């Protein structure tokens, strides 16, 4: 989790250093409850994931990166028909 979080923070800071008016955001999968398998926590660090999901440790919230974004597109990939 920390790797993705730290990357997003560094990328945000770099983009904003070039042009603070550029919007910085991400596309994420809409299946938050299973996204931890990918090592990603796109929630806000203000959201205590462990209060709703048994798989999350109390520290998991520390690696949410939503607060470093100007926008987030939440979607869903469909495979097959």
C-alpha angles and dihedrals in degrees: 000000000000093000094058092040092052092046092053091049092050093044091049092050093047094049092047092048089059095045122353090200094063112105113234120202149134143227113234135181115257096228097090095162092065100030093093088080086073093051094247130128108182094171125104115272085235089069112086101215092185090066090067106024126052093207093063122087120217088255093056091087090061090073099052110122106190091107089065094059135085091203142002127203110207114200146156130235117216123199124196121002 
